[in-house]
């Protein structure tokens, strides 16, 4: 789960290559398809790396969003 921040490495490499291709301006068309999507059910969903403050003053870093239900139970 912690490494999911790097899932976008392939698409990022293609996007970076396209900045170079644009500057070269080849005499033929170049097309790429980038799989850009965020797999979140809502804008308030927890993401790996998010930090939440509990009501008792402790901070919690989300490392596994699948466990956010347990986090809600633990935070009064």
HUMO-V427846 format. One record per pair of residues at least 24 apart in sequence whose C-alpha atoms are under 8 Angstrom apart, sorted by sequence separation. I is the first residue (numbers start at 1). J is the second residue. D is the distance in whole Angstrom. If there is no record, write none. Layout:
I | J | D
I | J | D
This chain:
11 | 35 | 7
11 | 36 | 7
5 | 48 | 8
4 | 48 | 8
2 | 48 | 7
1 | 48 | 7
2 | 49 | 8
2 | 63 | 6
1 | 63 | 7
2 | 64 | 8
1 | 64 | 6
